[in-house]
Amino acid sequence: MSIVIEYKPELPQTQQPIIIIGAGGIVADAHLPAYKIAGFEVHGIVNRTKERAQKLADAFGIPNVYDSVAEAVKLAPKNAVYDLTIMPEQYIETLNQLPDGCAVLIQKPMGDDFKQANEILELCRTKNLRAAVNFQLRFAPFVRAAKYLIDKGLIGELYDMEVRVTIKTPWEIFPHVIIHPRLEIQYHSIHYVDLIRSFLGNPQSVLAKTLKHPAKNLSSSRSTILFDYGDTMHAVINTNHDHDFGPNHQESYIKWEGTKGAIVAKIGLLMNYPHGVPDVFEYCIIEEGESPEWQTVKLDGSWFPEAFIGTMADLMRFNEGTTDVLQTSVEDVIQTMAVVESAYKSSDIGGVKIG
């Protein structure tokens, strides 16, 4: 059964110039390439080390490089959208400098812990910011394609969702992240927590364990998170960033199962990171009287950089009024942060004692 799948994000109808605050690797690798593909205007960039901002400006044709956030705000066009790509401990200070009522895309996670997330939420409310968090996995082509099939009812009632990641992650290329006391869930599995919420809503509870590697000086590098959605829905995340045994048995996929079919999406980006391998999107829809048959669909784009178009486009469309739902709003993402906090509490408390 071959189906035409709609998965590309809807773009805004108006031009809204972007001002990027921060000039780290994610800006060069994902934000700016995505905005170039989408045709978004990047009006200016600012970074604590101006030379880094200037380097990106030269590479991507950004016309303005500012000395400070205050200068960027002062010289910004009235309809500017702000793109924060800085570390969480800088969010409050930076958000305080933005104009009240402006549109802003905040890099994930929404703070370093749930307390900070709530402080960010309250600040966004006080300043009446149109604020979204950059949980761009929701907009990856393979996720959008899966959502299309599920929303159309083509795989029936969804009863199982699994994320499995068994890879070798070079944490050393993220020097500001590798030292974090909440490394794995807060900076990686949080993507999948948010993704599962986007399909299934908020769970009743979570069971979790996040673990260290005995030979590595990392706070955590493997996690299992089990979500409670009642007695028929199975939702689980299993991550292992320590599989340093070659590519043969590495895995990276999202799987959805329903009463009429199933979907498997290989996340190619995470394998042989940062170079990646091709994504693979497959689905199987059960036809009455026929044997199950899997279809493979070639999708344009991947998580990096194309998914970054989706989060910014969604914010711009909300800002211009062509949609009334801001999908990764701070009001929604605070629930992702609550689940993450509960996962850490569950990991600390441990399971039921035997005997």
C-alpha positions in Angstrom: 0.0 0.0 0.0 1.7 3.1 -1.2 0.7 6.5 0.3 1.6 10.1 -0.4 2.8 11.4 2.9 2.7 15.1 3.8 5.6 15.9 6.2 7.2 19.2 5.3 6.6 22.1 7.6 4.3 25.0 6.6 6.3 28.2 6.2 5.3 31.7 7.4 3.7 34.1 5.0 5.7 37.1 6.2 9.4 37.8 6.4 10.5 38.1 10.0 14.2 38.9 10.4 16.1 36.7 12.9 18.6 37.9 15.4 20.8 35.0 16.7 22.2 35.3 20.2 25.1 32.9 20.4 27.6 31.5 17.9 28.3 27.9 19.0 28.7 24.9 16.8 24.9 24.2 16.6 24.4 27.6 14.9 26.9 26.7 12.2 25.8 23.1 11.8 22.0 23.5 12.1 20.4 26.9 12.6 22.0 28.8 9.8 21.9 26.0 7.2 18.2 25.4 8.0 17.3 29.1 7.7 19.2 29.3 4.4 17.2 26.4 3.1 13.9 27.9 4.2 14.8 31.4 2.9 14.6 33.0 6.3 16.4 36.4 6.7 19.1 36.4 9.4 19.4 40.1 10.3 22.2 39.9 12.8 24.2 37.9 15.3 25.8 38.5 18.7 28.2 36.5 20.8 30.3 37.1 23.9 33.3 36.4 21.7 32.6 38.7 18.8 35.2 37.1 16.6 33.1 33.9 16.5 30.0 35.8 15.5 31.9 37.6 12.8 33.2 34.3 11.4 29.6 33.0 11.0 28.5 36.3 9.6 31.2 36.1 7.0 30.4 32.5 6.1 26.6 32.9 5.9 26.3 36.5 4.7 24.8 38.0 7.9 24.8 41.8 7.6 25.1 42.8 11.2 27.4 41.7 14.1 26.6 43.3 17.4 28.8 44.0 20.4 26.2 43.1 23.0 22.6 41.8 23.4 21.6 45.3 24.4 22.9 46.7 21.1 21.3 43.9 19.1 17.9 44.8 20.7 18.4 48.5 20.2 19.1 48.1 16.5 16.7 45.3 15.7 13.8 45.7 13.4 10.4 45.9 15.1 9.3 42.5 13.9 12.5 40.7 14.7 12.5 37.1 16.1 15.2 36.3 18.6 17.0 32.9 18.4 18.8 32.1 21.7 21.5 29.5 21.2 23.3 30.0 24.5 23.7 27.8 27.5 20.7 27.6 30.0 22.5 29.5 32.8 22.4 32.6 30.5 18.7 32.4 29.6 17.3 34.5 32.4 19.8 37.3 32.0 19.3 37.4 28.2 15.5 37.1 28.2 15.3 40.0 30.6 17.0 42.2 27.9 14.6 41.3 25.1 11.6 43.6 24.3 8.4 42.7 26.0 6.0 40.9 23.7 8.6 39.7 21.2 8.9 36.3 19.7 11.8 34.2 20.9 13.1 30.6 20.2 15.0 29.3 23.2 17.5 26.5 22.8 16.6 23.3 24.6 16.7 22.3 27.5 14.4 24.8 29.1 16.8 25.4 32.0 19.2 23.2 33.8 16.6 21.8 36.1 12.8 22.1 36.8 13.3 25.0 39.2 15.1 27.0 36.6 12.5 26.0 34.0 9.7 27.4 36.1 11.7 30.7 36.5 12.0 30.9 32.7 8.3 30.2 32.3 7.4 33.0 34.8 9.7 35.5 33.2 8.2 34.7 29.7 4.7 35.2 31.2 5.7 38.5 32.9 7.2 39.9 29.7 4.4 38.4 27.6 7.0 36.8 25.3 5.9 34.6 22.4 8.3 32.0 23.5 9.0 28.5 22.1 11.7 26.0 23.0 13.8 24.4 20.2 12.7 20.8 20.5 13.2 20.3 16.8 13.0 16.5 16.8 9.2 17.0 16.6 9.8 18.5 13.2 12.3 15.9 11.8 11.0 14.6 8.5 10.7 11.0 9.8 8.7 12.2 12.8 6.4 14.4 10.7 5.8 11.5 8.3 5.0 9.1 11.2 2.6 11.7 12.7 0.8 12.1 9.3 0.2 8.3 9.1 -0.9 8.1 12.7 -3.2 11.1 12.6 -4.8 9.7 9.5 -5.6 6.5 11.4 -3.6 4.4 9.0 -1.9 2.2 11.6 -5.0 2.1 13.8 -4.9 2.7 17.6 -1.4 3.4 18.7 -0.4 1.1 21.6 3.4 1.0 21.6 6.2 3.7 21.1 9.8 2.9 21.6 13.0 4.9 21.2 16.2 2.8 21.2 19.7 4.4 20.9 22.8 2.1 21.0 25.7 4.2 19.7 29.1 5.7 20.4 28.6 9.4 21.3 31.7 11.6 21.2 30.8 13.8 24.1 34.2 15.5 23.9 33.0 17.6 21.0 30.5 19.3 23.4 32.9 20.8 26.0 30.2 22.8 27.7 27.8 19.9 28.0 30.1 16.9 28.8 30.7 18.3 32.3 27.0 18.6 33.2 25.9 16.8 36.4 22.7 15.7 34.5 24.2 14.7 31.2 22.2 12.0 29.5 18.6 12.7 30.2 18.8 16.5 30.5 20.8 16.9 27.3 19.9 13.9 25.1 17.0 11.7 26.2 15.0 14.9 26.8 14.5 15.0 23.1 12.7 11.6 23.3 10.8 12.6 26.4 9.4 15.6 24.5 8.7 13.5 21.4 6.7 10.9 23.3 4.7 13.6 25.0 4.0 15.2 21.6 2.4 11.9 20.5 0.9 10.5 23.7 0.4 13.5 26.0 1.5 13.7 29.6 2.1 10.3 31.3 0.6 9.4 34.7 4.1 8.6 36.1 7.6 7.5 35.0 10.1 4.9 36.1 13.7 5.6 35.2 17.3 4.8 35.8 20.2 6.7 34.5 23.7 5.3 34.8 27.4 6.0 34.6 30.1 4.1 32.7 32.7 2.6 35.0 35.7 3.8 33.0 34.4 7.3 32.1 34.3 10.5 34.0 30.7 11.4 33.0 27.7 11.9 35.2 25.6 9.5 33.1 25.7 8.0 29.6 22.9 5.4 29.6 19.3 5.6 30.6 16.0 3.7 30.6 12.7 5.6 31.0 9.4 3.8 31.2 6.2 5.9 30.8 2.9 5.0 32.5 0.0 5.6 30.2 -2.3 2.9 31.6 -2.5 -0.8 30.9 -2.4 -0.9 27.1 0.1 1.8 26.0 3.8 0.8 26.2 6.2 3.7 25.9 9.9 3.4 26.6 13.3 5.1 26.0 16.5 3.0 26.1 19.8 4.9 25.4 23.4 3.6 25.5 26.1 6.1 24.4 28.9 3.7 25.2 28.7 1.1 22.4 32.2 1.6 21.2 32.4 -1.8 19.4 32.1 -0.7 15.7 28.9 -0.1 13.6 27.6 -3.7 13.2 25.3 -3.6 16.2 24.7 0.0 16.7 21.0 1.1 16.7 19.2 4.3 16.5 15.4 4.2 15.8 11.9 5.2 16.8 9.2 2.6 16.5 5.4 3.1 16.6 3.0 0.1 16.7 -0.7 0.3 16.2 -3.6 -2.2 15.8 -3.4 -1.9 12.0 0.2 -1.3 11.3 3.6 -0.1 12.4 6.3 2.5 11.6 10.1 2.4 12.1 12.3 5.4 11.6 16.1 5.0 11.7 17.7 8.1 13.1 20.8 8.1 10.9 22.3 11.3 12.4 23.2 9.6 15.6 25.2 6.8 14.1 28.8 7.6 13.2 28.2 11.0 14.8 28.7 13.7 13.8 28.9 12.5 10.2 25.8 10.3 10.4 24.4 7.7 8.0 21.2 8.0 5.9 17.8 7.9 7.7 15.4 5.1 6.8 11.6 5.5 7.1 9.5 2.3 6.8 5.9 1.5 7.5 3.6 -1.5 7.4 -0.1 -1.3 7.1 -2.0 -4.6 7.5 -4.4 -5.3 4.6 -7.2 -7.8 5.3 -6.3 -11.3 3.9 -2.7 -10.2 2.9 0.7 -10.9 4.5 2.3 -7.8 6.2 4.5 -5.9 3.7 6.9 -3.1 4.6 7.2 0.0 2.5 10.3 2.2 2.5 9.8 5.9 1.7 12.6 8.3 0.8 12.1 11.5 2.7 13.9 14.8 1.9 16.1 16.1 4.7 16.9 14.9 8.2 17.0 15.9 11.8 20.0 18.2 11.1 19.5 20.7 9.7 15.9 20.5 8.3 14.1 19.9 11.6 15.4 23.3 12.7 13.2 24.9 10.0 10.1 23.5 11.7 10.6 25.0 15.1 11.4 28.5 13.7 8.6 28.3 11.1 6.1 27.3 13.8 7.1 30.3 15.9 7.0 32.7 13.0 3.5 31.4 12.0 2.3 31.9 15.5 3.8 35.3 15.6 2.1 36.4 12.4 -1.2 34.8 13.3 -1.5 32.1 10.7 -1.6 29.4 13.4 -3.1 29.7 16.9 -1.1 26.8 18.3 2.6 27.2 19.3 3.7 23.6 19.3 6.8 23.9 21.5 5.7 26.8 23.6 7.2 27.3 27.1 3.7 26.5 28.4 3.9 23.0 26.8 7.5 22.3 27.3 7.3 22.9 31.0 5.6 19.6 31.0 8.5 17.9 29.3 10.8 19.4 32.0 8.4 18.0 34.7 8.7 14.5 33.2 12.5 14.9 33.1 12.6 16.0 36.8 10.4 13.0 37.7 12.7 10.7 35.8 15.7 11.9 37.9 13.7 11.5 41.1 12.8 7.9 40.1 16.4 7.1 39.3 17.5 8.4 42.7 14.8 6.6 44.7 15.3 3.2 43.0 13.0 0.3 42.6 10.9 -1.8 45.0 13.1 -3.7 47.4 13.1 -7.5 47.0 11.6 -9.5 50.0 
